[in-house]
Amino acid sequence: MIVPRFWAEARLRDRIAGRQVTIRRWGWSDESQAAAQTHAEQRAREALERKRAGEDVQRREQKVAYNGADGFPIREEIVERHGETVVTRNGYGALCLNTPNVLFLDIDFPELRDKFAPLILLSFVAAGVTGYYTRSTGWTVGAFFAVLVVCSALVETLVRRERRKHDPYASDEREALARIAAFVNARPEWEARVYRTPAGLRVLVTHRTFDPNEPEVIECFRALGVDTRYARMCRRQKCFRARVSPKPWRTGVHSLRRVRPRPGLWPLTGAKLAARAEWVTEYNTACAGFASCRYLDTLGRGGVCPAARPVLELHDRLCKANSNLPLA
């Protein structure tokens, strides 16, 4: 699992083929800031040598909030350490639990707007047919604009109506629970805890620990419809990950990404650290009335292995999974 405590950037300049070239590279370390700087300089030298050899080298690595799925370490503030488990604050401000060997996975329900995609498609087909039979460019353009306006209003109305339901995802939940139950029941040694998230389900597998690259994990992700970017992150970072505090905008607080001067990108110094601390105080106050997931059920009879027990307890405490608070 790669969640470094220290980050640094190195910059090297040289003239190559008569032109000045600047190469910047990030370095990281769990040991010290000096070790991170040494690593950055080493990576910058290697990139410069490749540039001298004629290779097409990216000159600067972007400082992005989270790119673990692309092979980079997770660039997030470390908030807590619990043995091998690390709690970080992600780019928009929520806390995330990162563990090297306890299997978490989230199953996201379809966006409400996606349910009405066929309606939009049929409407545009109707507009195209109108243009074809009228043989008029003006009629075709007008029909498409009319359809766009009417469909947008109709979809928003339908989405609002769905959200007013007690649970607009009830049928999606039933289908996902059936898939999870079928997968676990076919494996007598398994035990999995299932949680409801604001727009999906979470599964925490407890009977043993897992390597993120082992075939059974890949099979599980595929069978249960896990997001492909999350699956890629698990393989490359050799960890599993779960959000354990509410998304800020669901609590009435702006995302950390919208705060200026940009205190969401890690690492930070000076005024940005102060702005971040002020935002965290506001966010923590808003989070008091919300949970990030709710425990639903345990499937299978494989038990809870000793290595998974503390991660399970930490997850449930941070998520307020056994409360009746609204989800966010």
N, C-alpha and C positions, 0 to 999 in steps of 0.2 A: 504494500500500500504506500502511495507516494503523496504525503501531505506535509511539505517542508515548513519549518518554522521561520526560516530566514531566506530572504530573497535579495538579489543584487543585480545590477546591470553593468556590463562593460562595453566600452566603445573604442574601436581601433580604426585608424585611418592609414591609407596607403595610396600610392599612385600606381594604377594598373592600366596599361595600354595608353599612357598619357593622360589619364583622367583620375581625379581624386575620388576615392571610394571610402565610404564610412560603413563599418559593420558594427551592429549592436546585437548583443546576446545577453539573455538572462541566465543567471546561475542560482542554485538553491542548495540549502543544507539544513540538516537538523542540529548541527553542532554549534555553528556560530555565524555571525555576519561576515567575518573575515573568510571563513570557508566558502560561503556563498559567493563572495567576490572573486575568490580564486577560481571557483568553478565557472563563473561567468567569463572571466578572462580566458580560461582554457577553451571554452566553447567558441568565443569570439576569434581566437587564434586559428582554431580548426576551420571555422567558416571562411576566414580570410585566405587561408592556404587553398581551400577549394576554389575560391574566387580567382586567385592567381593562376590556378591550373585550368581556368576556362569554364568552370562549372557555373551554371545559372543559380546563384545563391540569393536567397531572400536577405535583403540588407538589414532589416529590422524586424524583430519579433514583436507583435502587438501585445500590449498589456490588456488582456481581456479578463473578465470576471471569472469565467470558468471554461476551461477547454480540456478537461480530463479525458473526454471521449476522443480527442485528437492526438493523444499520446503525451501531452504535457502533464507535469504534476498539477495537482489541484491547488490553485492559487487562491486560498481563502484564509481568513484569520482563524487561528486555532483558539477556540474559546475554552475548551476543557479537554483533558486527557483522562481516560479511564483504562489503564493498561494499554492494550493495542488499539482500543477504540478511541476515535478522535471526533470531537464535536466541533464543527466549523460554522462560520457565518458566511452564507453564500452571497452572490453579487447583488441580489435584491433585498438582503437583510435577514432572511430566515435562517434558523439553525438547522444543520444537517448532521446526522450521525453517520460516520464512516467506519466500517469494520472490515478487517481483512478476510474473515472466514464465516460470518453468520449470514445466512442467505436471506436477503430482503428482496422483494419485487413488488412493484406497483402496476396495477392494471387500470388504465385510464378508460373511462366511458367515452363514447363519441360526443363531440361538441353538439349542443342542442341545434345550432344552425346547420350542422351537417345532415341532420335528419330531414331537412327540407330541401336538400340539394336536388333531388329529382324534380321537385316542383319548379325550381329555377330553370333547370335544363329544359323541361317541357315548354316553359314559357318562351325561352329563347328560340326553340324550334318553331313554335307558333309564329314568332315574329319573322323568322326566316322564310317560312312558308308564305306569310302575307306579302313579303317583299318579292318573292318569286312569282307569285300569281299577278301582282299588280304591275310587275316589270318597271318599277319606279325606285330609283335610288333614294329619292326623298322619302317615299313611303317606308322603305326598308330602314333607313336611319331613324326616322320618326318612331317606327314600331319598336326598334331596339331600345331607344331612350325611354319610351313609354313603359315597356316591359321592365326595364331596369328600375324605374321609379316605383312602379306598382309592386314588383317582387320584393324590393327592399323593405317597403312599408309592410307588406303582408308577412314576410319572414320575421320582422321585428315584433309584429303583433303576435304571431304564433309562438315565438320564443318567450315573450313575456307571459303568455298564457301557460306555457309549459312550466315556467319558473314558479307560477302561483300554485302549482300542484304541491301536495304534501311532499312528494318525492318524485321529481320528473325522471329520475334514473332508475325507478323501481324495476322495470323490465330488464334493463341492462344489468342491474345487480343480480337478478335471478339467473340470467344466462351465465354471467361470470362465475357466480358461486357454483353453478352446476359443472362448469369446466374444471374449477379448482377441485371440487369434490371427486370428480371422475379421475383426475390425475393422482390425487393423494390415495384414494381407495384402491387404486391399482398397484400401490406400493405399500404393503403391510408394515414395513419398517418406518414409514414416515410419520411425522406429526407436524402440523402447520397451524399457526394462529392466523385468523383472518380479521382484518380491520376494515372499517368503512372510512374512506377519505372524502373530502368535499365533492369530488367528481370521479370516484373510482373505488377500487379495493386495494388493500395492501396485504401481502402474505409474508409472514415471518416463519421460516422453517427452523425447528428447534431440536430435532432428534440427533443431529450430528453437525459438525462444521463442514464447510465446502471450500474447495479451491475454485475461484471464479472461472477458471479455464477448463474445468473438468466436464466431460460429456454430459453428465446428468444435469448440470446447471444449464448448459446450452439447450438441452432437450426441454427442460422445464420452462425456460424463457420462451421457446418457440411454441410450446403447447398452450401456454397461458396468454400469449399475445403481448409480451412485454415490449415496451418501446425499444426500437433498435439502437437508438443512441445510448440509452442507459445500458443495454447489453454490451455495447462496444466499450463504454467507459469501464464497466466491471472487468472486462478482459484486460484492457490496457493498464488500468490502475491497480489491478489485483485487489479489488475491494468491492464491497456492497455498500449501498448508500440509501438513506431514508430522510426525508424532511421531517423534523420533529417540532417545529413551531409554525404558527400560522403564516400564510402569505400576507404581507403587510396590507395590501389594498383590500383584502377581505375583512380587515379589522378597522378600516377607515383611515389608515396611515399610508402615506405615499411610499412607493418603493424606494429603497436606498439609492437606486440608480437615478432617481429624479432629483435627489438632493444636490445642491451645489455648495462648495466646489468638489464635485465628483468623489464623495467619500466611500463609494462602493467598491472601488478597485484597490486591491491589496498588492503590495504594502503601502503604508501611508506615513506621513510625518506632518508635524506642525498643525496648521489651521484645519486641514482635512481630518486629522484625528479628532480634533475638538468637535467639528461638525458631526462626525460619525458618532461620538459618544453622546451628543445631545439627541441625535436621532434614535439611538438604541434605547435611551431612557423613555422617550415617547412611545416607542414600539413595545417595550416590555409592559408598560402601563396598559396599552390597548390589548395586549395578548391575554391579560388576566381573565377576560371573560370568554375565551375561546379555547377549543381543543383542535389539534391538527389531525387526529383520527380517533375512531371509536372502536373498541374491541367488540367483535360480533360472535365468534365461535372458534372452537378448536376442532380440527379434523385429524383423524388418525390417532393411533395409540403408541407412537414411538417414544413418547416422553420428551423431556427436556435435558439435553446433555449439559454437563457442568460448565463447558465453555460458553454455551449459549445463554445460560441463566442470567448472568449479570448484564448482558447486552439487552435481553428481553426486558429486564426490570428497568434499566436506564431508559430504553425506548418508551415504555409505557408511562414512566414518570414524566419525561419531557413532553410527550404528546398529550398527556392527561387523558389517556386512552380509556380509562375506566370511569370517566366523569360523564355527566349528561349535558355538558356545555355544547353550544353550537359549534359546528365545524368551520374552520377557516383555513 
